[in-house]
Amino acid sequence: MGTGSSRQSQAKGGHRSKYGILAGHTGGINCIDISESGHILLTGSDDRTARVWDLSNYELKVVLEGHTGYVSCCKVTQERYALTGSMDKTIRKWNMFSGNCILKMDEHKGKVNRLLLRGCLLFSASYDRTVICWDVRDGQPARIFRGHKQGILPVIYAQTTEHDPRGEEEVGRNKDILITGSMDCTARLWSINAGSTLTTFRGHEGAILCLAVDNDKRLLFTGSSDYSVKMWNLDGGAEIKRFCGHEGSIIAIELSNKFMYSASIDGTVRCWVTEFADSTRKYNAHEHTISDMKYHDGLITTSSGDSTLKIFDAKAGSLRRTLKGHKYAVTCFVTAGDFIISGSYDGTVRVWNIRDLVKEMMIKASEDGSDTSSHASSVMFTPSPPPSPKSVEERYNIYSENRSMRASSPLHFTTKKKRSGLNKISPSS
């Protein structure tokens, strides 16, 4: 159904990164999600459609049509279903085999900004100032979280010490917490069970654009359009540290051990020692606005309005790759083992093979005894596609025998920049 072409991109230092091109959307790509197995890719676009791609052969499987506004966010669940949120204020659940819309969830009164999936519970954040928790099996709202004064942007889920796995199937048993960031300059900590606010984090002078929680669930990090990141005590809400130095809104935060990485629309990424709020390294990534940033395997990857992605050695600070090929701004990307998958306003998705670089970083980490895998972040990553492709139906049957649900967190929100003063590529190639 789909076609593609293979190319190579000349990168810094003479290296070449193979990539595959997934073309078909007639509008810019706003969101990407990849299945837990790494076989299925879902994309959402300004053209009001979502598309399902089979990464075992890089072909388009089905087009999901029905939204009356652009698709702003998307999730894959159970290797069988797609979930999409839209400017039309609705969320839809689709069968990825047939392309049929199974459920339409339309309680929101404003654009749906984020989708977060945890077991059978789907959390949607909206400009209408609410987050709704849905039972994804029947599309019924189980909780509505009200309290913010303006639209809600990032949302993350955190397990508590009283975590009950049954809570991912039944909200009444859920003892975990939800954290939201809003354009009202506050973040809120919610009881999922009760649907009530436990703590309100006040102190920012701009919208909260990104969130992250440390592995111990003790510290909350908030990035804001006031150019700063704040660190809070999750239990009680006290502000602990403030990280200043960026000259634009903070759009992404990643945590790795004692370090925090922040990306800004000022075109830079900074590395901070969280204990002291000291900036130890500055990555001058792009001349244009950064749209997203992720830490993975000792690497910092950024995407930008300059149509490129750049990959840095997080420890050394050196630029290791510049991924060129998109014609317009790169709006979103995901990492999947040895691959980076990026979406752009040019309407294409590109699959980049960085296996050599990942292998090099693993060898380096082994030699110096460092750990590149221990990190907490605002995005969850997925495994690399295995080398033996099977049909979608066969993969679903295998997956169903040993199913584990995926927990996801938000990607990014980008504001206008403001300054102060596949021929197809086999996954095994």
N, C-alpha and C positions, 0 to 999 in steps of 0.2 A: 504493500500500500504506500509505503514511504520510500523515498530515494535519498541518496546522500553521496558525498564525495570525500575522498581523503586528501589531506594536504599535510605539509609540514611548516612549522613556524620557526624562523630563525630567532634564536634567543641570545641573550647576553653570553659572551664567552664561547660562541660557536656551537652551543648546544641546540638541538632541534627537538621540539615537542610535537609528536603526532597528535592530530585531532580529527574527530569526525564531526560532520555538520548535519544537524537535524533541522530541516527547513519545512515550512508549511503554514505557519502562522502568518496572518496578514497584518498584524499589529505587534507592538513591542511586547516583550516577555516581562511579566511582573513577578512571577513566582515559580519556583521549582521545588519538587519533592521527589525523593527516591524511595523505593520500597525497601523493607528490611532486608530482603534477600539480595538487593542490588540489581535485580533484573528489570524492574519496571520504573520508568521515569514519567512523571506527570508535570505538565507545564500549563500555566495560566497566562492569558494575554489580554491586551487592550482590544483585541478583535472579538471579545465576549465569549470566547471558547476556551476550553481546556483540551489538551491532547495527551494521549497515552502512547508512550513509545516503548518498544521492546529492545532493551539494551543488549540482548544476546545476538541480534542481527541489525540493530540500529534502524528499525523500520517503524513507521507510524502504524499503530494498531487500531485506534478509534479516535474520532473527534467527538467531544462532549459539547453539545449545543443546547441552549435553553435560557441562559442568562440574558438579561436585557441591559446589563451594564458590564463594564470590564471586570475581568476576574482578578481579584487582588491577592488572594491567598489560596493555597491548596495543600491537601494531605492525601497520602496513600495509606490504606488500612487493609490488613489481612490478605494482601496480594490480590485482592479481588475488587475492592471498592475504592472510589475516588471521592473526596470531599472538596468542595470549592466554595469560597466566599466571594462576594461580588459587591460592586458599587450599587447594584440594584437592591441592596439591603437583605438579600437572601443567602442561604446556604443550601447547597444541593448535594445529595448523595447519589452516586452513579455506579452502575455495574460496568466495570472496565472491560468485560468480555463483549457485552451487547451494545454498550453506549447508552443504555436507557437510564433516565433519571428515576430513581427509586423513591426518594424522599425530597421534599422541599420544606425547609425550615425558614419561616418568615416572621418571626417575632420582633426582629430588630427594626428600629425606626431610622437608622442611619447606615452609612457604608460599613461593611464588615472589613476590619483591618487585619485581624489575626485569627488563625485557627491553631488550637493546641489540642492534641489528642492524647488521652491517657486511658488505656483499656477501652471500655465502652462509653467513656465520658468524653464529650467534645466541648471544649471551651471556645467561645467566639467573642472577640473584643470588637467594639464598634464606636463610631463617632457619636452614637446616641447616649454615651456616658455609661453604658452597662457592659457587663460580661454575662453571657448566658451559658449555663452548663446544660448540655443536651444529652439525652440517652441516644447514642448514635444508632441503636438497633431499631427504634421506632420513631425517632425524630421529635420526641416530646421534650419540652424544657423541664429540667429537674430543679434548677436553681437559677435565680436572677440576682446578680451582684450589683447593688445600687449604692451610690455614695459619692462618686467622683462628680465634679462640677463641669468638666469638659470631656471631650472624646478620649477614649482609652486606646493606647498604642501598644506597647509590649505587654506580654503576659507570660509568666512562667509558673511551673508546678514544682513543689518541693515536698518530698516525703518527710514526715516527722518520725520521732522515735516511737510513736504509737501507731505507726503505719499498719494498716489492715489491708491485705491484698484484695479482700472482698469489696473494699471501697471503690475499686476501679470498675466494679460491675454494678454497684448500688451506692448512690450518693449518700444515702442515709447512714451508711457504715463508714464513710470516708472520714479519716482523722488527719488528713494531710492539709496542706495550706496552698493558697494561690497568692501570687504577688502580681500587682498590676502597676503600670506607669501611665500617667495621664498628661494631657495638655494643660491641666490645672496646676501643674508644677509639683504635684505630690505623687508618692507611691503609696499603695495600700497593701496590707497583709490581711488575707481573708481566711476565715474558717470555711472550708468547703462544705462541711456537714451542715452548719447553721446558715451559711450564706451571708454572714455578718462580718464587719470590719473588726479586726483585732488590734491593728496598729496603723496609724497614718504617719508617714515619713514626710516631714515638712522642712523646708530650708532651701530648696532650689528656687532660682528666679526665672526659670524657663521650663518648657515642656520636658517631661521624662521620655527619652527616646529609646533607651535600652536598659536592660537589667541583667544581673548575673548574681548567683549565689555560690558561695564556696562549698566544697565537698562536705564539710562538717555541718552545713546548714546553720552556721552561727552568724555569718556576715552577708550583708546585702550590698551590692554595688549598683549605683544608679548613674546613668549618663544623661546629660541634659543639653538643651539648646542654650543654656547659660555658659557653655564652654567648659564645664567642670564635671568631674566624677566625684561622687561622695560614697564613703563607706559607712555603713550603719550596723549597729547591733541589732540583729534580727529579733532578738528577744528583748523587747522594751522600746526599740525605735530610736535609741540615742545615736547622734552623729558622732563618728569616731575620727574620720580623716576626710580631708578635702584635697583632691588632686587637681592642680591648676597648671596650665602651660599651653594648652591648645588655644588656637585663635578662631575656632568655629565649633559648631554643634557636635556633640559626641554621638555617633550613630551605631557603634558596636563596642562591646566589652567582652574580653576573653580572660579567663583565669587559668594559670598553670603554676601549681605549687605556691611559692611565695610571690609570684609575679602577676601583675595585672597588665593587660594590653588594651589600649584604648585607640579607637580610630575616629577621626574627625573629618568633617567636610573641609577642613583647612588643607587637606591633601596629605596629612601625616598620620603615622601611628607612633605611639609612645609606649615604652615599657617602664613600669613602675614597681618598686619594692613596696608591697602593700603595708608592711609594718611601719615604714617611715614616710610614706607618700612621696618618695624621691623618684624623679624621672631619671632612669639610668641610661636610656637609649632612645634616640629619635630616628625613626625610619622615614626618610623623605620619599614617600612612595609615588605620589602623582602631582602633576601640576594642576589637575582638575579635581573636582570633588570626589572623595571616596564614597562608594555606595554600599560596600560591605567589607567585612574583614573576618577571618577565621584563623585560629591557631590549630595546627594539626601536625603531629609527628615532628615536632621541633621546628616547624615552618610557620611563617606568617604569610597568609595570602590575602591580597586586597584586590578589589575590583573598583573601576572608576568610570567617570564620565568621559575620560580620554580614550575609551574603547579598548583598554587593555586590562589584563590582570598581571599582578606582580607577586613574586614569591621570594620571601626573605628568609635567611637563616636567622631564627629568632635570637639565638645566643650571640652569634658573631655580628649580626646586624647587616651582613652583606646581601646584596641583591643576587639571587641565584637564577631566576628566570623572569623574562618578560613575555607574556603570552599575547601574541598579536594575531588578529584575524577578523574580529568583529568590526563592523563599519561604524557603529554608533555606541553610545554609552552602554557599559555592562551593568545591568541592574541587579542581578542576583547570581549566586552560584552555590553549589554544594560540593563537598569533598566526599569521595567514595573510594577509600583505599588508595590505589595507585592512580586514581583519576580525579580530575576536577571537571565539573559540568557547569557551564555558564550560560546565562540567558542575557539577551541584549534588546535594546530598543530597535535593533535592525530586524527583529522578528525571528532570529535564528538561535539555536542552541548548539553549543560546541562542547565536545568531549575531548579533554586533553589528557594525554598519557604522560604522567610524570614518574613512572616507575623507577627510572634510574636515579632520580633525585631522592625519592623516598628511601631507596635502598642505601644510597650514600649517607643519608642522615642517620639511618639505623646503625650502620657500621660505625659512624662517628660517635654516636651515643654510647655504643657498647665499649668503644675504646676509652672514652673519658669517664664512663660510669654514670652518666647523666640519664635521667628518665624523661623521655619525650611524650609519654603516654598519659601521665597523670595530670588531668586538667578538668576543671569545671568551667562551663561556658554557657552562653545563651543559645547554643545550637548543638543538637545531638548529631553524631556522624554515623554513617552506615558502612557495612562491609563492602569490599571490592567484588564486582561481579565474577563468579566462578567461570572457569574456562569451558565447561561442558554445557552448551545451551540445550534447553528443553522447551517445549511449547508452553505457553502461558497456562493452559489447563493442567498439564502435567506438573508444573511447578506449584500450582495452587494445591493439588492433591497431596504433594509431598509436604508442603508447608502446613497444611491443615493437621497432619499427623503430629506435629510438634510445634504448635503455635505459641508465639510469645508476642504480646502487643508492644507496639513502639510508643515511647514517650517523646514528644517533640516540644521544642520551644521556638520562640519567634526568631525571625531573622532580623531585619533592620527596618528603620524608618528614616528616610532622608528628607532633610529640609533644605531650603534654598540657602546657598552659601552666604555667609556674612562674616566679614573680618572686622576686627577692632583695629583704630588708627589705620560521510562519511564517504569512490570505492570504499567500503565499510571497514572499520577497524575491529578486529576480533578482540574481545576483552583480554585474551591471553597473549596478545602481541606485545 
